[in-house]
Structure formats: C-alpha cells, structure tokens
C-alpha cells in the first residue's frame, strides 16, 4: 500500500482551524484514512480545542487516526511559515499506530514516560519496524532524561524522534496531547509500527567560539556557576565580543524578552567526539543562575556556540540529506519536521527558504511541522537523543 | 557509552567509578562494565539516567552477559 502524506496550515479560532484542517486532510487523502495526524498549535488556538474540533470533523466511517499534538513557537508547511496558526501533518498507509500521554514530568520523569507508554504494544505481527514520536513539555527541563528513559523502556530497535512543546517564547506553560488528552508538564507519545523503516535526519549548524569552561555548580537543569563564578556573569563575559561583532550590545539587554533573544543567538555545546551536542539556555533566574532544557551535571565542560544564516540553511539541507540517504533509492512521501525555534531568530526572513530547502532535498514532497524548544532524535546506535538548535525530520517512504 | 553527558564528563564519571570499584583502568570484562554502569545508575539526575540507558542498551546487545 502506497504511503500518502497530507499537510495543511490554518488560522482562525481553534474550532475553525481544526475543522478546516480536517477538511484539507480529507481532500488530499481522498478515500484514504490517516493512520497518524499531528497538530501543532499556537497559543491563539488552544490545543485541546483544536484536537476536539479536528477529531469531530473527520469523515465518518474510517478508522480513527492517532492524533498527536503540541503547542508551538511557530508553525510551517513546505508552502510557508506562520505564527498564530495550526499546522497539520497526516500520513496514510500500511501502519499501526498507538499513542498515550503521561504526567507529571516534574520530579517523576520515569513515571510520566511509563504512563505514556502503558497502552502501547511491544510488537505488531507483520510490522517489524518501530518509530516513536515523543513530544515533551518544553519547560520541564527534562528533555534528555525523558528521551533516554523512553528509549530504555522501549528497548533497542525503536528509533525516536520528536521535540519539546513551546509557547511563543512566553516561558509560562506548554502543552502536549494525544487523542484528546492534552496536558502540561507531560509527555505524549505515538508509536508507529511499519512494514518499511522510516528515516530520521538530524543536524545543527552551530560552531564553538570559546574554549571549554566547566559547570562548577548546578542542580538538574539549572546551572549556578561556571568556572566558580555566577553563570550569567560568565555567559555575558564570554559572549560579549561575539555579540558586539554581531551588532548586539549585551549591556543594553533589558528584561526577560531581551535575555531570551540573546540566549537564542548564543548557545552552549557539550563536546562528544568530533561533534557538539547543543544545550540551549532558556531562562536567567533572579540569582543569576541559568535554566536549560535538560540536565546539566556539575563538572561538564561546555563551549559557547553560535551560527550564521548560511550554516542554518545548510544544516537543514543536511538533515534532509541524511534522512533521504536512509531511504535508499525509494521515493519519499513526505516528512514531519521539528525545527528549533531559535533557528527562525537566526534566519529571520530566510526561515521559509530553509523549510523549502528541506522539502526540495526530499524530492519536492509535502512537509509540516513546528518550532520547538528542543528536538529529539535517537537512532539505534545513538547514546544521546536530545538536541537543541537542530532540525529533526521524520521521513516516510512512499512504498509500493 | 554515556553520550548524553559529553565526552569529558562521561570519562570522568566512568574513571571515578571504575577506581571506586577497584577495577582495572584500561580493560573491563562485560560483568565489570555492567557493574560500573549499575553503580553510576544510582546517581541522581541525568548522570544516573544516562547510565541506566547505557546499561539497558548493553544488556540487550550482550545477551551472554545477562
């Protein structure tokens, strides 16, 4: 059975957007029923309302898809990017899909992940390949923790992709959901059983511009001190020269919004062999500690990292190339894309171009996704699955 | 093995644990490697979680070591 992907993006109220997307998906899929739908909603369209409207508007008669979703910092399809909208990605084909939600993440990541996976079978006869999409509260500070626990519980042979829900940079509350259950401080999972392997591509475009410094005091995702000094003071000092050369004066930062935009331009990275795993600072706390999107253990050397629009576009293309290579000579039906929200800040009006680059690299196929606070990609040989400032994409082969 | 921590931190954690268990520094048998990971897995936060994941992967890939 050939795989077909349908995508859409709509504005308006949650109900209007949900209904319109259901109609667009149905129009593109014709008589086919989607096995999986993802809905990525801005705060203008509460996710629970979007999901309810979408599910109610699905054509009757066919099997109901698993509907997975998250709140965002932006939405896009291959046709363009938006804010204040809802994007949808739907895939129809020979798949078996199961989903779940678990909470709370705070203080009990394993319990939340276990709960989310509770209703998901271990195997499906005739469907040997397993790919899990994981959506996590972007403010829980447990991105790597949730990813690794999910991977450990699911076992080898399950590839993971996904990302962290966002809230338009308000840093107040994010939402994830599955099949009408929408929660904060939660994890939502969809497991796809398929007859052919899917492909996961991941790439960031950042490079270090500092020597290594050491986290000397931290607790979970909060870094208190770097090289024995308050984290924020060190952050400003080490990024000042680069910022001034980029036309930014860190002395002029005022308030949380300015600080956040500054963090989005100057990240940290942890060296792993020849590559760096980006770790995104998100919050400057009142005691000049810095909150990150995952645990940052004491004694970890970090580098300060930055990128350019050119490297961001190149890394998006590279992520698509990596996914494409995994599918060999087969055609691609479409791809789900989770892209770090900071990339739009770097790319500005070139963000749409980066999205179109991904679609073109995959063969001019439909893609849809959202801008996240963190990305997840863990292939079978990976020992870490949480990323920042990254493009992650899940590509579906067209099949026969 | 402990990729989520970064290379330097992972090496440091492993070296200290190997030393604490009085294991040889340069080559471990599988049962020793699993005990190292199990010991680190008791640590709180990301360090412990990373070790648990690594141990889970190792157990699946080394069936004779179970």
Contacts between the chains, C-beta under 8 A, distances in Angstrom:
chain1	res1	chain2	res2	distance
A	109	B	49	7.6
A	144	B	4	5.0
A	144	B	46	6.0
A	144	B	49	7.6
A	144	B	50	7.7
A	145	B	45	7.7
A	145	B	46	5.8
A	145	B	49	5.0
A	148	B	4	6.3
A	148	B	49	5.3
A	148	B	50	6.2
A	148	B	52	7.6
A	148	B	53	4.0
A	149	B	49	6.2
A	149	B	52	7.8
A	149	B	53	7.3
A	151	B	53	6.0
A	151	B	56	7.9
A	152	B	52	5.9
A	152	B	53	4.5
A	152	B	56	4.1
A	152	B	57	7.7
A	155	B	56	7.5
A	155	B	60	6.3
A	156	B	57	6.3
A	156	B	60	4.7
A	156	B	61	7.0
A	212	B	8	7.5
A	220	B	45	5.6
A	220	B	46	7.7
A	270	B	5	7.4
A	270	B	6	3.4
A	270	B	9	7.6
A	271	B	6	5.7
A	271	B	7	5.6
A	271	B	8	6.8
A	272	B	3	5.6
A	272	B	6	5.6
A	272	B	7	5.3
A	273	B	7	6.2
A	277	B	3	7.7
A	277	B	4	7.7
A	277	B	6	6.7
A	294	B	46	6.8
A	295	B	45	5.1
A	295	B	46	3.0
A	295	B	47	7.9
A	295	B	49	7.7
A	296	B	46	7.7
A	297	B	5	6.3
A	297	B	9	6.1
A	297	B	45	6.5
A	297	B	46	5.7
A	297	B	47	5.3
A	299	B	9	5.5
A	299	B	12	6.0
A	299	B	13	8.0
A	300	B	5	6.5
A	300	B	6	5.6
A	300	B	8	7.3
A	300	B	9	4.3
A	301	B	6	6.7
A	301	B	8	4.7
A	301	B	9	7.0
A	302	B	6	8.0
A	382	B	3	7.0
A	383	B	1	6.3
A	383	B	2	6.8
A	383	B	3	3.3
A	383	B	4	6.7
A	383	B	50	7.9
A	383	B	53	7.4
A	383	B	54	6.4
A	383	B	57	7.3
A	384	B	3	3.9
A	384	B	4	3.8
A	384	B	50	7.8
A	385	B	4	7.7
A	386	B	4	7.1
